[in-house]
Amino acid sequence: MPATTNNSDVNKEDYYFMRQALKVAETALDFGEVPVGCVVVLREAPEASNQQQQQQHQHNNVVKDDEEEEEEAKYRLSSSVIVSHGSNQVNATRDATRHAECVAIDRMLTRGLSTDQLRLPSQHLSANNNNKNWEDSWINVQSNANHWKNTYGWKSNGTSRIYSNDIFSKCDLYVTCEPCIMCAAALAKVGIRRVIYGCNNERFGGCGSILNIHQQEKDKGYPVVSGILKEDAIRLLRSFYDRENCYAPNDKRKQKPTNNNNNNDSISSGKDDCISRTKKSKASNC
């Protein structure tokens, strides 16, 4: 069974960060990638304590219009910061290991040496990208360019921070779909603090659906929280399969029968279709 948690372990901050992961996943659609996205959150950033008191005063004097704006304001004030993010780049790099989690890790350790620096030019990526350039830089606080949190996060201009492995023990990963066995093992290797995911991955899941990589003793395990905004994650994945995989061979397109079961909490049917479509192209997105 997929790993679960008590509701008491989940807070509004978890929903905020999962919404950011969903935004990352949405960008993958423009380039024909399976829309899975993640963010890596550093807890207790060292810069936070020096500025929280001043920011608290500013926060108390600002009227918030809605819940999302309130969450954004609380994030600006918190000691947590997004240090990396990633979406699938399997087709963009022609590398089946470039899942969202591996992209985020690679950016932290090498500035994307095995991912972004090997990505094909944007005009060769997808017929559906409308000539868009792959711009994937992360800005933590849009409203204040000088905010300390903007010194963190992936930057496509090569100015991102490079971290050592020990930072992962202070980081949580939020990902829209349960990590596959490969990614679950990679997260154990680097020593991630905690993993929070949206929908289950019943065919390849490494955090409870197929294997319990996060509970194995060989590498450092990590707690898992599941089901955060899972409906949004499933809806996004279905939007990809509805428009079909533009990288699939012509004779393999639209071979999948319509699935009318809208209450499934996993993406097993979509994963099966993705594997069958991409065997010949050798660019599996799953």
C-alpha positions in Angstrom: 0.0 0.0 0.0 1.2 3.6 -0.7 2.6 5.3 2.4 0.2 7.6 4.2 0.3 9.9 7.1 -2.0 11.3 9.8 -3.7 14.6 9.0 -1.9 16.1 12.0 1.4 15.8 10.1 0.1 18.0 7.2 -0.1 21.8 7.4 -0.9 24.7 5.1 2.8 25.1 4.3 2.8 21.7 2.7 -0.1 22.7 0.4 1.7 25.9 -0.6 4.9 24.0 -1.6 2.9 21.3 -3.4 1.2 24.1 -5.4 4.6 25.3 -6.4 5.5 21.8 -7.6 2.3 21.7 -9.6 3.3 25.0 -11.3 6.6 23.5 -12.2 4.9 20.4 -13.7 2.6 22.6 -15.8 5.6 24.1 -17.6 6.6 20.6 -18.8 3.5 20.4 -20.9 4.7 23.1 -23.3 7.6 21.0 -24.2 5.9 17.6 -24.6 7.2 16.2 -21.3 5.1 14.2 -18.8 4.0 16.9 -16.3 5.6 15.8 -13.1 7.2 18.6 -11.1 9.0 19.0 -7.7 10.6 21.6 -5.4 13.3 21.1 -2.8 12.7 23.1 0.4 15.5 23.9 2.8 14.3 24.2 6.3 15.8 26.8 8.7 17.9 28.8 6.2 20.7 30.6 8.0 19.7 34.0 6.6 16.2 33.8 8.0 16.8 34.8 11.7 18.5 38.1 10.8 15.5 39.4 8.9 12.4 37.8 10.3 11.7 40.4 12.9 11.6 43.3 10.4 9.6 41.2 7.9 7.1 40.3 10.7 6.3 44.0 11.2 5.8 44.5 7.4 3.6 41.4 7.3 1.3 42.7 10.0 0.7 45.9 8.2 -0.3 44.4 4.8 -4.0 43.4 4.0 -4.2 40.1 2.1 -6.9 39.7 -0.6 -7.2 35.9 -0.6 -5.8 32.7 0.8 -3.1 32.2 -1.9 -1.8 35.7 -1.3 -1.8 35.0 2.5 0.2 31.8 1.9 2.7 33.8 -0.2 3.1 36.4 2.5 3.7 33.7 5.1 6.3 32.1 2.8 8.2 35.3 2.5 8.3 35.5 6.3 9.2 31.9 7.0 12.7 30.4 7.5 12.1 27.8 4.7 13.2 28.5 1.2 13.0 26.7 -2.2 16.5 25.9 -3.2 15.9 23.8 -6.3 13.1 22.6 -8.6 12.7 20.3 -11.5 10.3 18.9 -14.1 10.8 15.9 -16.4 13.4 16.5 -19.1 13.5 13.0 -20.5 12.7 14.1 -24.1 14.6 17.3 -23.8 17.8 15.5 -23.0 17.1 12.1 -24.6 17.9 10.6 -21.3 15.4 8.4 -19.6 16.8 9.0 -16.1 16.1 12.8 -16.2 13.0 12.6 -14.0 11.9 15.7 -12.0 13.6 14.6 -8.8 16.9 13.8 -10.5 16.8 17.1 -12.3 16.4 19.0 -9.0 19.2 17.0 -7.4 21.5 17.6 -10.4 20.9 21.3 -10.2 21.9 21.4 -6.6 25.1 19.4 -6.9 26.4 20.4 -10.4 24.2 23.4 -11.7 22.6 21.0 -14.1 25.7 19.4 -15.6 23.8 16.2 -16.5 20.5 17.8 -17.3 20.2 21.5 -18.4 23.6 21.6 -19.9 22.8 18.6 -22.1 19.3 19.8 -23.1 18.5 20.1 -26.8 17.7 23.6 -28.2 14.1 24.6 -27.6 13.2 24.6 -31.3 13.9 20.8 -31.4 12.0 19.8 -28.3 8.3 19.7 -29.2 5.9 20.6 -32.0 3.6 22.0 -29.3 5.9 24.5 -27.7 4.9 27.5 -30.0 8.5 28.5 -30.4 8.9 29.1 -26.7 12.4 29.2 -25.1 13.0 26.9 -22.2 13.3 29.5 -19.4 13.3 27.7 -16.1 14.9 30.1 -13.6 13.3 30.2 -10.1 12.4 33.4 -8.3 11.3 32.8 -4.7 9.8 36.3 -4.0 8.5 37.9 -7.2 7.5 41.1 -5.4 10.9 41.9 -4.0 14.0 41.4 -6.1 16.3 42.1 -3.2 14.7 39.5 -0.8 17.2 37.2 0.7 15.3 34.1 -0.6 16.1 35.2 -4.2 19.7 34.3 -3.6 18.5 30.7 -3.5 16.9 28.7 -6.3 18.0 27.4 -9.7 19.1 30.1 -12.2 19.6 29.3 -15.9 22.3 31.9 -16.2 24.8 29.7 -14.3 24.8 31.7 -11.0 23.0 29.1 -8.9 24.6 28.0 -5.7 26.3 24.6 -5.6 25.6 22.5 -2.5 27.4 19.6 -0.8 25.5 16.4 0.0 24.9 17.2 3.6 22.3 19.8 2.8 19.8 17.2 1.8 19.4 16.1 5.4 17.8 19.6 6.0 15.6 19.5 2.9 12.1 18.3 2.1 11.1 17.3 -1.4 7.6 18.0 -2.7 6.7 16.2 -5.9 3.4 15.9 -7.7 3.6 12.1 -8.3 5.1 9.4 -6.1 8.8 8.9 -7.0 9.5 5.9 -9.1 11.9 3.2 -7.8 14.9 4.9 -9.4 14.1 8.3 -7.9 13.2 6.9 -4.5 16.6 5.2 -4.4 18.3 8.4 -5.4 16.6 10.4 -2.7 17.7 7.7 -0.2 21.3 8.0 -1.4 21.5 11.7 -1.0 19.8 11.5 2.4 16.6 13.6 1.9 14.9 14.7 5.1 11.3 14.0 4.0 9.3 13.4 0.8 5.7 14.7 0.2 3.9 13.6 -2.9 0.5 14.0 -4.6 -0.9 11.0 -6.5 0.2 7.4 -6.3 2.4 5.7 -8.9 0.9 2.1 -8.8 3.1 0.7 -11.6 6.6 2.1 -10.7 6.2 3.8 -7.2 9.2 3.4 -4.9 7.6 4.9 -1.8 4.9 2.4 -1.0 3.1 1.4 -4.2 5.6 -1.2 -5.5 8.6 -1.1 -3.2 9.3 0.7 0.1 12.7 2.1 -0.8 12.2 4.9 1.8 12.1 2.3 4.6 15.1 0.2 3.6 18.0 0.1 6.0 20.9 0.0 3.4 20.6 3.7 2.8 19.2 6.4 5.0 15.4 6.1 4.9 13.0 9.0 5.0 9.4 9.6 6.1 6.8 10.0 3.3 3.5 12.0 3.2 1.1 11.2 0.4 -2.1 12.5 -1.1 -1.4 16.3 -1.0 -3.4 17.9 -3.8 -3.6 14.5 -5.5 -6.6 15.4 -7.6 -4.7 18.3 -9.2 -1.8 16.1 -9.9 -4.0 13.4 -11.6 -5.8 16.1 -13.6 -2.6 17.5 -14.9 -1.3 14.1 -15.9 -4.5 13.2 -17.7 -4.3 16.5 -19.7 -0.9 15.2 -21.1 -2.3 11.8 -22.1 -5.4 13.4 -23.6 -3.3 15.4 -26.0 -1.1 12.4 -26.6 2.7 12.1 -26.6 4.0 14.1 -29.5 7.3 12.0 -29.4 5.5 8.7 -29.9 5.8 7.0 -33.3 2.8 7.6 -35.5 1.6 4.0 -35.5 1.5 4.1 -31.7 -0.6 7.2 -31.2 -4.1 7.1 -29.9 -4.0 3.3 -29.3 -5.1 3.6 -25.7 -8.8 2.9 -25.0 -10.7 5.7 -23.2 -10.6 5.4 -19.4 -13.8 6.7 -17.8 -12.8 6.0 -14.2 -12.3 9.5 -12.8 -12.0 8.3 -9.2 -8.7 6.5 -9.5 -6.1 7.9 -7.1 -3.2 6.7 -9.2 -1.8 7.1 -12.7 -1.2 3.4 -13.5 -3.1 3.4 -16.8 -1.2 6.5 -18.0 2.1 5.0 -17.0 1.4 1.8 -19.0 0.5 3.8 -22.1 3.6 5.9 -21.7 5.9 2.9 -21.6 4.3 1.2 -24.6 4.5 4.4 -26.7 8.1 5.1 -26.0 9.8 1.7 -26.4 10.6 2.4 -30.0 11.8 5.9 -29.5 14.0 5.0 -26.5 12.8 8.0 -24.7 10.6 6.8 -21.9 9.0 9.7 -20.0 8.0 7.6 -17.0 
